[in-house]
Amino acid sequence: MPKEPEEADVLVPFEIANFPAEYLQYYGTKRHNLFAIIQKHPEMWHYFTLLDEILFREIDDLQVSSDLDKHLPRAFYINAHAKIRIAMELAFQGCMQECRSVLRDSVEWTAYAHYMMTDPDLQKIWWEQDDPAGKALFHEKFVHKKKFTVFAGQDDLHEKFGQLSEGGSHPTPQSMYSRIVYTDTPTERGMQVYYSGVPDERAWAIELFSRLLTCFVIEQTFFNDFKVRLELDPTLMRMRQEFEIHKEKLRLFLIKKYKIEDPGPYPTKRHAPATGASLTKPAETAI
């Protein structure tokens, strides 16, 4: 059997010397989870790193632009990418609840970015949201009935926003499921709350793929909003083609490995229905 990693295998001397014992154990567990999951699920990690490279290249391609109306949406997409990195790092560390919460932020920033691309006047409304005279208009355009304003025409993003809210951001039973373990005796009930970990590998792997698909939807929305410029980059187009091949191979691999009913490939059109967003519908619920 492989040797169980020791503290020095996952932490650098500076961390060992400066972190208090209790926090060091928590921090070391997350680091160990990250390394172990990457080793056990390299195809998932490869999916994430491929998509991250694509997003970074798209952002880099848009560094020089004379269209001032697109500068703020581009900044929103960069923020969404930053949150994707944090969210997926948490997922690979075994902190799926926190991943859902941060990824929800990324989805919302994406929706805002796309929404502003439809009408440049929305940017001014967003900037003036804290002004007394601008609060009512901001609430009308960005807060009230988001499904029909910020998420208009983005049903897939809106569905994921709701799922991630209930399973991560809000204090619901769903957001705590799998984190609490009860131990019953004839006289009392004990409860233990885990900060990180993967209690059910199958459920975790299926959900991780679902979260990775959410990141794909974000990238696809970004690409489509700036398609006229981005499709001029042949290297980017090749990277996206290679990613599509890997994504489908991974989907089929997980279906076979975990004996999941195949719902068909994920739709590639921006406004396609969200029923194919996961390997199976239960994967969208908390593990």
C-alpha positions as CSV (number, residue, x, y, z in Angstrom):
1,M,0.0,0.0,0.0
2,P,1.2,3.5,-0.7
3,K,2.7,5.3,2.3
4,E,0.4,7.7,4.0
5,P,1.9,11.2,3.5
6,E,3.4,12.9,6.5
7,E,3.1,16.6,7.5
8,A,6.3,17.5,5.7
9,D,5.0,15.9,2.4
10,V,2.1,18.4,2.1
11,L,3.3,21.5,4.0
12,V,6.3,23.7,3.6
13,P,8.5,24.6,6.6
14,F,7.2,28.1,6.8
15,E,3.6,26.9,7.1
16,I,4.6,24.3,9.8
17,A,6.5,27.0,11.8
18,N,3.9,29.7,11.6
19,F,0.4,28.1,11.7
20,P,-1.1,27.2,15.1
21,A,-1.6,23.5,15.7
22,E,-5.4,23.4,15.2
23,Y,-5.3,25.5,12.0
24,L,-2.3,23.6,10.7
25,Q,-4.3,20.3,10.9
26,Y,-7.2,21.9,9.1
27,Y,-4.9,23.5,6.5
28,G,-2.9,20.3,6.0
29,T,-6.0,18.2,5.5
30,K,-7.2,20.4,2.7
31,R,-3.8,20.4,1.1
32,H,-3.7,16.6,1.4
33,N,-7.1,16.3,-0.1
34,L,-6.0,18.5,-3.1
35,F,-3.0,16.3,-3.8
36,A,-4.9,13.0,-3.3
37,I,-7.8,14.1,-5.5
38,I,-5.6,15.3,-8.3
39,Q,-3.8,11.9,-8.2
40,K,-7.0,9.9,-8.1
41,H,-9.0,11.9,-10.6
42,P,-6.4,13.4,-13.0
43,E,-8.9,13.5,-15.8
44,M,-11.0,16.0,-13.7
45,W,-8.0,18.1,-13.0
46,H,-7.0,18.1,-16.6
47,Y,-10.5,19.3,-17.5
48,F,-10.2,22.2,-15.1
49,T,-6.7,23.2,-16.2
50,L,-7.6,23.1,-19.9
51,L,-10.6,25.3,-19.3
52,D,-8.6,27.7,-17.1
53,E,-6.0,28.0,-19.9
54,I,-8.8,28.8,-22.4
55,L,-10.3,31.5,-20.2
56,F,-6.9,33.1,-19.5
57,R,-6.2,33.2,-23.3
58,E,-9.6,34.7,-24.0
59,I,-8.9,37.4,-21.4
60,D,-5.5,38.0,-22.8
61,D,-6.8,38.3,-26.4
62,L,-9.1,41.1,-25.3
63,Q,-6.5,43.2,-23.6
64,V,-6.4,45.7,-26.4
65,S,-9.9,47.0,-27.4
66,S,-11.2,50.3,-28.7
67,D,-14.8,49.5,-27.8
68,L,-15.3,51.3,-24.4
69,D,-18.8,49.8,-24.0
70,K,-17.2,46.4,-23.5
71,H,-14.5,47.2,-21.0
72,L,-16.7,46.8,-17.9
73,P,-18.3,43.5,-19.0
74,R,-14.8,42.2,-19.7
75,A,-13.8,43.2,-16.2
76,F,-16.8,41.3,-14.9
77,Y,-15.8,38.2,-16.8
78,I,-12.2,38.4,-15.4
79,N,-13.8,38.6,-11.9
80,A,-15.9,35.5,-12.8
81,H,-12.7,33.7,-13.8
82,A,-11.0,34.6,-10.6
83,K,-13.9,33.1,-8.6
84,I,-13.9,30.0,-10.8
85,R,-10.3,29.4,-9.7
86,I,-11.1,29.8,-6.0
87,A,-14.3,27.7,-6.3
88,M,-12.6,24.7,-8.0
89,E,-9.6,24.8,-5.7
90,L,-12.1,24.4,-2.9
91,A,-13.9,21.6,-4.7
92,F,-10.6,19.7,-5.2
93,Q,-9.8,20.2,-1.5
94,G,-13.0,18.5,-0.5
95,C,-14.9,21.7,0.4
96,M,-17.8,21.3,-2.0
97,Q,-20.3,23.5,0.0
98,E,-17.9,26.4,-0.2
99,C,-17.3,25.7,-3.9
100,R,-21.0,26.1,-4.5
101,S,-21.1,29.4,-2.7
102,V,-18.2,31.0,-4.6
103,L,-19.2,29.5,-8.0
104,R,-22.6,31.0,-7.5
105,D,-20.9,34.4,-7.4
106,S,-19.1,33.6,-10.6
107,V,-22.4,32.7,-12.3
108,E,-23.9,36.0,-11.2
109,W,-20.9,38.1,-12.4
110,T,-21.2,36.3,-15.7
111,A,-24.9,37.1,-16.0
112,Y,-24.3,40.7,-15.1
113,A,-21.5,40.9,-17.8
114,H,-23.7,39.4,-20.5
115,Y,-26.7,41.6,-19.4
116,M,-24.5,44.7,-19.8
117,M,-23.5,43.6,-23.3
118,T,-27.1,43.8,-24.4
119,D,-27.5,47.5,-23.4
120,P,-24.5,49.8,-22.5
121,D,-26.8,52.1,-20.6
122,L,-27.0,49.4,-17.9
123,Q,-23.4,50.1,-17.0
124,K,-24.2,53.6,-15.9
125,I,-27.1,52.3,-13.8
126,W,-24.8,49.8,-12.2
127,W,-22.2,52.4,-11.4
128,E,-24.8,54.7,-9.8
129,Q,-26.5,52.0,-7.6
130,D,-25.3,53.6,-4.4
131,D,-26.5,57.1,-5.3
132,P,-29.8,58.0,-3.7
133,A,-31.2,59.0,-7.1
134,G,-30.0,55.7,-8.7
135,K,-31.1,53.1,-6.2
136,A,-34.7,52.7,-7.5
137,L,-33.6,52.3,-11.1
138,F,-30.8,49.8,-10.1
139,H,-33.3,47.7,-8.2
140,E,-35.7,47.7,-11.1
141,K,-33.0,46.7,-13.7
142,F,-30.8,44.4,-11.6
143,V,-32.6,43.2,-8.5
144,H,-36.3,42.8,-9.1
145,K,-37.3,39.6,-11.0
146,K,-33.7,38.7,-12.0
147,K,-34.9,35.9,-14.1
148,F,-36.4,38.4,-16.5
149,T,-33.7,41.0,-16.3
150,V,-30.2,40.0,-15.4
151,F,-30.8,36.3,-16.5
152,A,-33.0,37.1,-19.5
153,G,-32.3,34.6,-22.2
154,Q,-29.8,32.8,-19.9
155,D,-32.0,30.0,-18.6
156,D,-29.0,27.6,-18.0
157,L,-27.1,30.2,-15.9
158,H,-30.3,31.1,-14.0
159,E,-30.9,27.4,-13.2
160,K,-27.4,26.9,-11.9
161,F,-27.6,30.1,-9.9
162,G,-30.6,28.8,-8.1
163,Q,-29.1,25.4,-7.5
164,L,-25.9,26.9,-6.2
165,S,-27.8,29.2,-3.9
166,E,-29.8,26.5,-2.3
167,G,-26.9,24.1,-2.0
168,G,-24.2,26.5,-1.0
169,S,-24.9,30.2,-0.3
170,H,-28.1,29.8,1.8
171,P,-28.3,28.0,5.2
172,T,-30.5,25.2,4.0
173,P,-30.5,21.4,4.9
174,Q,-29.2,20.8,1.4
175,S,-26.1,22.9,2.0
176,M,-25.2,21.0,5.1
177,Y,-25.9,17.5,3.8
178,S,-22.9,15.2,4.0
179,R,-21.0,17.6,6.3
180,I,-22.8,16.4,9.4
181,V,-22.4,12.9,10.8
182,Y,-24.7,11.7,13.7
183,T,-23.6,9.0,16.1
184,D,-26.5,7.5,18.1
185,T,-26.4,5.6,21.3
186,P,-29.3,4.3,23.4
187,T,-29.1,7.5,25.6
188,E,-27.8,10.3,23.4
189,R,-27.1,11.6,20.0
190,G,-23.7,12.9,19.0
191,M,-22.9,15.1,16.0
192,Q,-19.7,15.8,14.2
193,V,-19.3,18.5,11.5
194,Y,-16.5,18.0,9.0
195,Y,-14.8,21.1,7.6
196,S,-13.6,19.3,4.4
197,G,-13.5,15.8,3.0
198,V,-15.1,13.5,0.5
199,P,-17.5,11.1,2.4
200,D,-19.0,9.6,-0.8
201,E,-16.6,9.5,-3.7
202,R,-19.2,8.6,-6.3
203,A,-21.5,11.4,-5.4
204,W,-18.6,13.8,-5.1
205,A,-17.2,12.9,-8.5
206,I,-20.6,13.3,-10.2
207,E,-21.1,16.7,-8.5
208,L,-17.6,17.8,-9.4
209,F,-18.3,17.1,-13.0
210,S,-21.5,19.1,-12.7
211,R,-19.6,22.1,-11.2
212,L,-17.0,21.8,-14.0
213,L,-19.8,22.0,-16.5
214,T,-21.0,25.2,-14.8
215,C,-17.5,26.6,-15.4
216,F,-17.9,25.6,-19.1
217,V,-21.2,27.4,-19.4
218,I,-19.5,30.5,-18.0
219,E,-16.7,30.2,-20.5
220,Q,-19.1,29.6,-23.4
221,T,-21.1,32.7,-22.4
222,F,-17.9,34.8,-22.4
223,F,-16.7,33.4,-25.7
224,N,-20.1,34.1,-27.4
225,D,-20.2,37.6,-26.1
226,F,-16.8,38.4,-27.7
227,K,-16.9,35.8,-30.5
228,V,-16.2,38.3,-33.3
229,R,-12.8,39.0,-31.8
230,L,-12.0,35.6,-30.2
231,E,-12.6,33.4,-33.2
232,L,-9.8,35.2,-35.0
233,D,-7.3,33.4,-32.7
234,P,-6.6,30.0,-34.3
235,T,-4.8,28.7,-31.3
236,L,-7.7,29.5,-29.1
237,M,-10.1,27.8,-31.5
238,R,-7.9,24.7,-31.5
239,M,-7.8,24.7,-27.7
240,R,-11.6,24.9,-27.5
241,Q,-11.9,22.0,-29.9
242,E,-9.5,19.9,-27.9
243,F,-11.4,20.8,-24.7
244,E,-14.7,19.6,-26.3
245,I,-13.1,16.3,-27.1
246,H,-11.8,15.8,-23.5
247,K,-15.1,17.0,-22.0
248,E,-17.1,14.3,-23.9
249,K,-14.5,11.6,-23.1
250,L,-14.6,12.5,-19.4
251,R,-18.4,12.4,-19.5
252,L,-18.5,8.9,-21.0
253,F,-15.7,7.7,-18.6
254,L,-17.7,8.8,-15.6
255,I,-20.9,7.2,-16.9
256,K,-19.1,3.9,-17.3
257,K,-17.1,4.1,-14.1
258,Y,-20.1,5.0,-11.8
259,K,-22.8,3.1,-13.9
260,I,-24.8,6.2,-14.6
261,E,-27.7,6.5,-17.1
262,D,-26.5,8.4,-20.1
263,P,-28.7,11.6,-20.7
264,G,-26.8,12.4,-23.9
265,P,-24.0,15.0,-24.6
266,Y,-24.1,18.4,-23.0
267,P,-25.7,21.0,-25.4
268,T,-23.2,23.3,-27.0
269,K,-25.6,26.1,-27.9
270,R,-25.6,29.0,-25.5
271,H,-29.4,28.9,-24.9
272,A,-29.8,25.2,-24.9
273,P,-31.9,23.7,-22.1
274,A,-30.1,22.8,-18.9
275,T,-31.4,19.2,-18.7
276,G,-28.1,17.9,-19.9
277,A,-26.0,19.9,-17.5
278,S,-25.1,16.9,-15.4
279,L,-24.6,13.2,-15.8
280,T,-27.8,12.7,-14.0
281,K,-30.3,15.0,-12.4
282,P,-29.5,14.0,-8.7
283,A,-26.0,15.1,-9.3
284,E,-27.2,18.7,-9.1
285,T,-28.3,18.2,-5.5
286,A,-25.9,18.4,-2.6
287,I,-23.9,15.3,-1.7
